[in-house]
Amino acid sequence: MIIIVILQIIEELNMTTPTTPTPTEINFHKKSGILKIGFDTNENFELTCEYLRVFSPSAEVRGHAPGEEVLQIGKADVKIDSIEPVGNYAIQLYYDDGHDSGIYSWDWLYYIAKNQEQLWQKYLHDLEEAGQKRSPSVSLD
């Protein structure tokens, strides 16, 4: 009885949840630091290494619950070292600052690509409010 109810709930969720756009093409241009991604919605986006790092889906960045997000500072020069597929639903990005715990689902990639302008402006505002900068701090030891 419980299994049938759970299956019905899953079925209802699948019927009311829009299909996640799927990438048709992902190209990383290492020299420019741009990830070009095309979706089956006929939309194409260009995302910088910095933007992807700042909006990593990892708990280290997003926290474990709303309100636990950690403002990413000094990521202007971050680069992607490598990209690996995760099943048929995501990619994992490995950054030169050692960050490698974010798995970028197609859903998350589409969300941050589609909302890039608004998310980026909010990030810049949050940096300013916190008195922080995009550029890494330089130590004069």
C-alpha positions in Angstrom: 0.0 0.0 0.0 2.8 2.5 0.9 4.7 1.7 -2.2 1.7 2.3 -4.4 1.1 5.7 -2.7 4.8 6.6 -3.2 4.7 5.6 -6.9 1.5 7.7 -7.3 3.2 10.7 -5.8 6.3 10.3 -8.0 4.0 9.9 -11.0 2.2 13.1 -10.1 5.4 15.0 -9.6 6.7 13.8 -13.0 3.5 15.0 -14.6 3.6 18.4 -13.1 7.4 19.0 -13.2 8.6 20.5 -16.5 11.3 18.5 -18.3 14.8 19.6 -17.5 16.5 21.1 -20.6 19.4 18.9 -21.6 22.6 20.1 -23.1 23.1 19.3 -26.8 26.7 20.7 -26.7 29.2 21.6 -24.1 32.5 23.1 -25.2 35.2 24.6 -22.9 37.6 27.1 -24.3 40.5 26.9 -21.9 42.3 30.0 -23.3 39.3 32.3 -22.8 38.0 30.4 -19.8 34.5 30.2 -21.3 32.2 27.2 -21.1 29.8 27.3 -24.1 26.7 25.2 -23.5 23.8 24.7 -25.8 20.5 23.2 -24.6 17.7 21.3 -26.4 15.6 24.4 -26.0 17.7 26.0 -28.8 19.3 28.3 -26.3 23.1 28.8 -26.1 25.0 30.3 -23.2 28.6 31.3 -22.4 29.7 31.0 -18.8 33.0 32.1 -17.4 35.1 30.1 -15.0 34.6 32.7 -12.3 30.8 32.7 -12.7 30.7 28.9 -12.6 32.9 28.8 -9.5 30.9 31.5 -7.7 27.7 29.6 -8.4 29.0 26.1 -7.6 26.2 23.8 -6.4 28.4 22.4 -3.7 27.5 22.6 0.0 30.7 24.5 0.5 29.3 27.4 -1.5 25.5 27.0 -1.2 25.4 25.6 2.3 23.2 22.8 3.5 20.0 25.0 3.9 18.7 28.4 2.8 20.6 31.2 4.5 23.8 29.1 4.8 25.3 30.3 1.5 29.0 31.4 1.6 29.9 34.5 -0.4 32.8 33.6 -2.7 35.5 36.2 -2.8 38.6 36.6 -4.8 37.6 34.2 -7.6 38.2 36.5 -10.6 41.3 34.6 -11.8 40.1 31.1 -11.1 40.4 28.6 -13.9 38.9 25.2 -14.7 41.5 22.5 -14.8 39.2 19.7 -16.1 35.6 18.7 -16.6 34.2 15.2 -16.2 30.8 13.8 -17.0 28.7 12.5 -14.1 26.4 9.9 -15.5 24.0 11.4 -18.1 22.7 14.1 -15.8 25.7 16.4 -14.8 29.3 17.4 -15.1 31.9 17.9 -12.4 34.3 20.8 -12.7 37.7 20.8 -11.2 39.2 24.3 -10.4 42.8 25.4 -10.0 41.9 26.7 -6.5 41.3 23.1 -5.4 37.5 23.3 -5.5 36.1 20.1 -6.9 33.0 19.2 -4.9 30.3 20.7 -7.0 28.3 18.5 -9.4 26.6 20.7 -12.0 23.3 19.0 -12.9 21.7 19.9 -16.2 19.0 21.6 -14.1 21.4 23.7 -12.2 23.5 24.6 -15.3 20.3 25.7 -17.1 19.1 27.7 -14.1 22.4 29.6 -13.7 22.8 30.1 -17.4 19.2 31.3 -18.0 19.4 33.7 -15.0 23.0 34.8 -15.5 22.4 38.5 -15.6 20.3 38.7 -12.4 22.5 36.2 -10.5 25.7 38.1 -11.4 24.2 41.5 -10.5 23.1 40.1 -7.1 26.6 38.6 -6.6 28.3 41.9 -7.3 25.9 43.7 -5.0 26.5 41.1 -2.2 30.3 41.6 -2.7 30.0 45.3 -2.4 27.7 45.1 0.7 30.3 42.8 2.3 33.2 45.2 1.4 34.8 42.4 -0.7 36.2 42.2 -4.2 36.2 39.8 -7.1 40.0 39.9 -7.3 42.1 37.7 -5.0 43.9 39.4 -2.1 47.6 39.9 -2.6 49.8 39.2 0.4 52.9 41.3 0.8 54.8 39.0 3.1 
